[in-house]
């Protein structure tokens, strides 16, 4: 359930973009009606309307996630706060400058921030963030925790790089598809690999 909650803005972004692709005139009408005050210059072209509208919806969805957790008096994860800040800045720039490049950089900045946080916490503060999140569920030797932390940092770094390769090598429509399906598949494959890795060490410990 949490997985779907985390994907909520991405799913909405995908759905609104696809709708906007099929209904560009309606999408531009919504952009002019609701976003015109936030857009510089002429307000963007017909082709830019789907990505601008999808970006605005993704920003609102992320704010809704935070608001929902606060209303339910649940803790808002630091990762969600970082995601909110990044999508507001880069998404806002995409809308204001009606330039899709900014929102295409958003996943890269988010993944690289996550990876950097893991490395900085371990190198300068002596904290293994992956261990702090998982040690209640599984007991592992210190060297294994360190490798696990580094593997997640490397994975986030690779995800950020892959996003830029896809964003600059293919169309915006392809990038939107990859953002939902490609990244989700890569994440699931990595988690499965990590689970197999952990199961081996858990058996060794037992």
C-alpha positions as a LaTeX table, in Angstrom:
\begin{tabular}{lrrr}
\hline
Residue & $x$ (\AA) & $y$ (\AA) & $z$ (\AA) \\
\hline
Unk1 & 0.00 & 0.00 & 0.00 \\
Unk2 & 2.86 & 2.38 & 0.85 \\
Unk3 & 4.40 & 1.60 & $-2.54$ \\
Unk4 & 1.26 & 2.86 & $-4.30$ \\
Unk5 & 1.12 & 5.88 & $-1.99$ \\
Unk6 & 4.70 & 6.77 & $-2.93$ \\
Unk7 & 3.90 & 6.35 & $-6.64$ \\
Unk8 & 0.74 & 8.47 & $-6.43$ \\
Unk9 & 2.23 & 11.67 & $-7.97$ \\
Unk10 & 4.03 & 9.66 & $-10.68$ \\
Unk11 & 0.86 & 7.81 & $-11.64$ \\
Unk12 & $-1.12$ & 11.05 & $-11.82$ \\
Unk13 & 1.68 & 12.71 & $-13.82$ \\
Unk14 & 1.56 & 9.83 & $-16.32$ \\
Unk15 & $-2.24$ & 9.79 & $-16.55$ \\
Unk16 & $-2.60$ & 13.56 & $-17.03$ \\
Unk17 & 0.20 & 13.67 & $-19.60$ \\
Unk18 & $-1.40$ & 10.86 & $-21.61$ \\
Unk19 & $-4.77$ & 12.60 & $-21.44$ \\
Unk20 & $-3.14$ & 15.87 & $-22.53$ \\
Unk21 & $-1.45$ & 14.14 & $-25.46$ \\
Unk22 & $-4.81$ & 12.91 & $-26.67$ \\
Unk23 & $-6.57$ & 16.20 & $-25.96$ \\
Unk24 & $-4.01$ & 18.97 & $-26.56$ \\
Unk25 & $-6.59$ & 21.71 & $-27.07$ \\
Unk26 & $-8.32$ & 20.90 & $-23.80$ \\
Unk27 & $-4.97$ & 20.65 & $-22.02$ \\
Unk28 & $-3.91$ & 24.06 & $-23.31$ \\
Unk29 & $-7.27$ & 25.47 & $-22.25$ \\
Unk30 & $-6.70$ & 24.22 & $-18.69$ \\
Unk31 & $-3.16$ & 25.61 & $-18.68$ \\
Unk32 & $-4.41$ & 29.02 & $-19.80$ \\
Unk33 & $-7.25$ & 28.95 & $-17.30$ \\
Unk34 & $-5.38$ & 27.81 & $-14.20$ \\
Unk35 & $-1.68$ & 28.35 & $-14.83$ \\
Unk36 & $-1.51$ & 31.52 & $-16.92$ \\
Unk37 & $-0.53$ & 33.63 & $-13.90$ \\
Unk38 & 2.43 & 31.31 & $-13.26$ \\
Unk39 & 3.73 & 31.23 & $-16.83$ \\
Unk40 & 6.15 & 33.71 & $-18.38$ \\
Unk41 & 5.79 & 35.15 & $-21.86$ \\
Unk42 & 3.18 & 33.76 & $-24.20$ \\
Unk43 & 2.23 & 30.86 & $-21.93$ \\
Unk44 & 3.60 & 27.95 & $-23.93$ \\
Unk45 & 2.61 & 26.15 & $-27.09$ \\
Unk46 & 0.01 & 23.50 & $-27.75$ \\
Unk47 & 2.70 & 20.81 & $-27.67$ \\
Unk48 & 3.95 & 22.00 & $-24.25$ \\
Unk49 & 0.52 & 21.97 & $-22.60$ \\
Unk50 & 0.45 & 18.25 & $-21.63$ \\
Unk51 & 3.77 & 18.32 & $-19.77$ \\
Unk52 & 2.93 & 21.61 & $-18.07$ \\
Unk53 & $-0.46$ & 20.34 & $-16.91$ \\
Unk54 & 0.96 & 17.00 & $-15.77$ \\
Unk55 & 3.71 & 18.80 & $-13.85$ \\
Unk56 & 1.21 & 21.02 & $-12.04$ \\
Unk57 & $-0.87$ & 17.98 & $-11.06$ \\
Unk58 & 2.24 & 16.15 & $-9.79$ \\
Unk59 & 3.17 & 19.13 & $-7.61$ \\
Unk60 & $-0.34$ & 19.27 & $-6.15$ \\
Unk61 & $-0.32$ & 15.49 & $-5.60$ \\
Unk62 & 2.93 & 15.70 & $-3.63$ \\
Unk63 & 1.53 & 18.50 & $-1.47$ \\
Unk64 & $-1.57$ & 16.33 & $-0.97$ \\
Unk65 & 0.61 & 13.43 & 0.21 \\
Unk66 & 2.27 & 15.61 & 2.84 \\
Unk67 & $-1.04$ & 17.15 & 3.89 \\
Unk68 & $-2.68$ & 13.73 & 4.22 \\
Unk69 & 0.08 & 12.48 & 6.51 \\
Unk70 & $-0.02$ & 15.64 & 8.63 \\
Unk71 & $-3.81$ & 15.46 & 8.98 \\
Unk72 & $-3.52$ & 11.84 & 10.10 \\
Unk73 & $-0.74$ & 12.86 & 12.51 \\
Unk74 & 1.73 & 10.54 & 10.90 \\
Unk75 & 5.42 & 11.23 & 10.39 \\
Unk76 & 6.37 & 12.73 & 7.05 \\
Unk77 & 9.52 & 10.96 & 5.88 \\
Unk78 & 12.54 & 13.12 & 5.09 \\
Unk79 & 12.54 & 11.59 & 1.60 \\
Unk80 & 9.05 & 12.97 & 1.01 \\
Unk81 & 10.08 & 16.45 & 2.19 \\
Unk82 & 13.04 & 16.34 & $-0.20$ \\
Unk83 & 10.77 & 15.15 & $-3.02$ \\
Unk84 & 8.33 & 17.97 & $-2.31$ \\
Unk85 & 11.09 & 20.59 & $-2.41$ \\
Unk86 & 12.62 & 19.25 & $-5.63$ \\
Unk87 & 9.37 & 18.86 & $-7.55$ \\
Unk88 & 8.23 & 22.32 & $-6.44$ \\
Unk89 & 11.48 & 23.92 & $-7.65$ \\
Unk90 & 11.99 & 21.98 & $-10.87$ \\
Unk91 & 8.30 & 21.57 & $-11.63$ \\
Unk92 & 7.71 & 25.24 & $-10.94$ \\
Unk93 & 10.54 & 26.12 & $-13.34$ \\
Unk94 & 9.02 & 23.89 & $-16.03$ \\
Unk95 & 5.68 & 25.69 & $-15.69$ \\
Unk96 & 7.11 & 29.21 & $-15.47$ \\
Unk97 & 9.54 & 28.83 & $-18.37$ \\
Unk98 & 7.26 & 26.32 & $-20.21$ \\
Unk99 & 10.37 & 24.18 & $-20.62$ \\
Unk100 & 10.19 & 20.41 & $-20.03$ \\
Unk101 & 13.94 & 20.16 & $-19.35$ \\
Unk102 & 13.49 & 21.15 & $-15.71$ \\
Unk103 & 10.95 & 18.44 & $-14.84$ \\
Unk104 & 13.10 & 15.89 & $-16.68$ \\
Unk105 & 15.95 & 16.71 & $-14.30$ \\
Unk106 & 13.72 & 16.24 & $-11.24$ \\
Unk107 & 14.11 & 12.42 & $-10.91$ \\
Unk108 & 17.88 & 12.72 & $-11.34$ \\
Unk109 & 18.20 & 15.35 & $-8.63$ \\
Unk110 & 15.96 & 13.31 & $-6.32$ \\
Unk111 & 17.92 & 10.07 & $-6.82$ \\
Unk112 & 21.26 & 11.82 & $-6.48$ \\
Unk113 & 20.13 & 13.54 & $-3.29$ \\
Unk114 & 19.15 & 10.16 & $-1.82$ \\
Unk115 & 22.46 & 8.61 & $-2.86$ \\
Unk116 & 24.48 & 11.55 & $-1.53$ \\
Unk117 & 22.61 & 11.43 & 1.79 \\
Unk118 & 23.55 & 7.75 & 2.24 \\
Unk119 & 27.22 & 8.43 & 1.47 \\
Unk120 & 27.54 & 11.63 & 3.52 \\
Unk121 & 25.81 & 10.15 & 6.57 \\
Unk122 & 28.12 & 7.14 & 6.55 \\
Unk123 & 31.35 & 9.00 & 5.74 \\
Unk124 & 31.01 & 12.09 & 7.93 \\
Unk125 & 28.47 & 11.23 & 10.63 \\
Unk126 & 29.14 & 7.54 & 11.10 \\
Unk127 & 25.48 & 6.74 & 10.42 \\
Unk128 & 24.30 & 3.97 & 8.13 \\
Unk129 & 20.85 & 5.12 & 7.07 \\
Unk130 & 19.93 & 1.78 & 5.48 \\
Unk131 & 20.82 & 0.03 & 8.71 \\
Unk132 & 18.76 & 2.51 & 10.74 \\
Unk133 & 15.73 & 1.73 & 8.55 \\
Unk134 & 16.14 & $-2.05$ & 8.44 \\
Unk135 & 17.96 & $-3.29$ & 11.54 \\
Unk136 & 14.71 & $-3.99$ & 13.40 \\
Unk137 & 13.74 & $-6.45$ & 10.67 \\
Unk138 & 17.08 & $-8.17$ & 10.08 \\
Unk139 & 20.40 & $-8.63$ & 11.88 \\
Unk140 & 23.55 & $-8.42$ & 9.76 \\
Unk141 & 27.30 & $-8.04$ & 10.35 \\
Unk142 & 28.71 & $-4.51$ & 10.14 \\
Unk143 & 30.58 & $-5.09$ & 6.83 \\
Unk144 & 27.35 & $-6.32$ & 5.21 \\
Unk145 & 25.47 & $-3.22$ & 6.36 \\
Unk146 & 28.21 & $-1.07$ & 4.85 \\
Unk147 & 28.02 & $-2.90$ & 1.52 \\
Unk148 & 24.25 & $-2.62$ & 1.58 \\
Unk149 & 24.42 & 1.12 & 2.16 \\
Unk150 & 26.96 & 1.58 & $-0.64$ \\
Unk151 & 24.92 & $-0.56$ & $-3.04$ \\
Unk152 & 21.84 & 1.61 & $-2.49$ \\
Unk153 & 23.91 & 4.77 & $-2.99$ \\
Unk154 & 25.32 & 3.35 & $-6.24$ \\
Unk155 & 21.84 & 2.32 & $-7.36$ \\
Unk156 & 20.45 & 5.81 & $-6.82$ \\
Unk157 & 23.43 & 7.27 & $-8.67$ \\
Unk158 & 22.82 & 4.93 & $-11.61$ \\
Unk159 & 19.09 & 5.70 & $-11.65$ \\
Unk160 & 19.84 & 9.41 & $-11.88$ \\
Unk161 & 22.21 & 8.84 & $-14.79$ \\
Unk162 & 19.76 & 6.54 & $-16.60$ \\
Unk163 & 17.07 & 9.20 & $-16.30$ \\
Unk164 & 19.25 & 11.75 & $-18.07$ \\
Unk165 & 20.18 & 9.27 & $-20.81$ \\
Unk166 & 16.52 & 8.53 & $-21.49$ \\
Unk167 & 15.47 & 12.19 & $-21.19$ \\
Unk168 & 18.03 & 13.42 & $-23.72$ \\
Unk169 & 17.99 & 10.44 & $-26.08$ \\
Unk170 & 14.27 & 9.89 & $-26.55$ \\
Unk171 & 11.04 & 11.84 & $-26.87$ \\
Unk172 & 9.19 & 13.33 & $-23.93$ \\
Unk173 & 6.40 & 10.78 & $-24.38$ \\
Unk174 & 8.91 & 7.91 & $-24.14$ \\
Unk175 & 10.50 & 9.49 & $-21.06$ \\
Unk176 & 7.10 & 9.77 & $-19.36$ \\
Unk177 & 6.45 & 6.07 & $-20.03$ \\
Unk178 & 9.89 & 5.10 & $-18.76$ \\
Unk179 & 9.49 & 7.28 & $-15.69$ \\
Unk180 & 6.58 & 5.14 & $-14.51$ \\
Unk181 & 7.22 & 1.69 & $-15.93$ \\
Unk182 & 10.98 & 1.63 & $-16.45$ \\
Unk183 & 11.98 & 3.06 & $-13.09$ \\
Unk184 & 9.42 & 0.94 & $-11.27$ \\
Unk185 & 10.76 & $-2.20$ & $-12.95$ \\
Unk186 & 14.36 & $-1.28$ & $-12.13$ \\
Unk187 & 13.45 & $-0.56$ & $-8.52$ \\
Unk188 & 11.60 & $-3.87$ & $-8.13$ \\
Unk189 & 14.47 & $-5.79$ & $-9.75$ \\
Unk190 & 16.98 & $-4.16$ & $-7.40$ \\
Unk191 & 14.83 & $-4.88$ & $-4.34$ \\
Unk192 & 14.51 & $-8.53$ & $-5.38$ \\
Unk193 & 18.28 & $-8.72$ & $-5.80$ \\
Unk194 & 18.81 & $-7.13$ & $-2.39$ \\
Unk195 & 16.34 & $-9.58$ & $-0.83$ \\
Unk196 & 18.27 & $-12.54$ & $-2.26$ \\
Unk197 & 21.51 & $-11.01$ & $-1.00$ \\
Unk198 & 20.06 & $-10.50$ & 2.48 \\
Unk199 & 18.53 & $-13.97$ & 2.65 \\
Unk200 & 21.97 & $-15.52$ & 2.08 \\
Unk201 & 23.51 & $-13.55$ & 4.92 \\
Unk202 & 20.56 & $-14.19$ & 7.24 \\
Unk203 & 21.00 & $-17.93$ & 6.71 \\
Unk204 & 24.72 & $-17.62$ & 7.38 \\
Unk205 & 24.01 & $-15.76$ & 10.61 \\
Unk206 & 21.53 & $-18.40$ & 11.73 \\
\hline
\end{tabular}
